[in-house]
Amino acid sequence: MNGVEKNRSFLTEFIIVILFFSIASVIIVSVFVNANNISKDSERISYFSLMSKDIEAKLSNACYDYDNPLGDMENSPVKLLESIGYTEDENGVYIAYLNNEFEYTDKNNMRYIVKIKAVVDESFDYSKIVSYGLSFSNGDDTLEDKEYYGISFNKLILRKEN
């Protein structure tokens, strides 16, 4: 009888050890999955941050006309956005599409959507302010609509005195 009791207590202890091991394994696997998701989000935000700074620099260096700030001149912000691959929708928002490698692509191969909204503030006597809102969001229909990154910046246009 004494040997049966030892075997039974050993098996009970062994089952408890396996139970704790399986609980710890589940916790560790979920930690690694969450770390991987955080890493992907961080990479995505880094790309979007770099792209937004590039777009901001290009738009800041564009040619602005006081009478028509977004204008149709050769180096105007509108022409610049169109040359990069942006198209204007019916609401005046410029839209471009990115693939998984964060390269500009067409709508059929998109993974992300980039939107740029420009608003001109003409309430000042000797200057105008062009405010840009830039957002990067999910373009995949299978996933929830999520904005990953957004930034806004301004361009001051001074009126030239004659």
Secondary structure as UniProt FT lines:
FT   HELIX           2..60
FT   TURN            74..75
FT   HELIX           77..84
FT   STRAND          87..88
FT   TURN            90..91
FT   STRAND          93..98
FT   TURN            100..101
FT   STRAND          104..105
FT   HELIX           107..109
FT   STRAND          112..121
FT   STRAND          127..138
FT   TURN            141..142
FT   STRAND          147..158
//
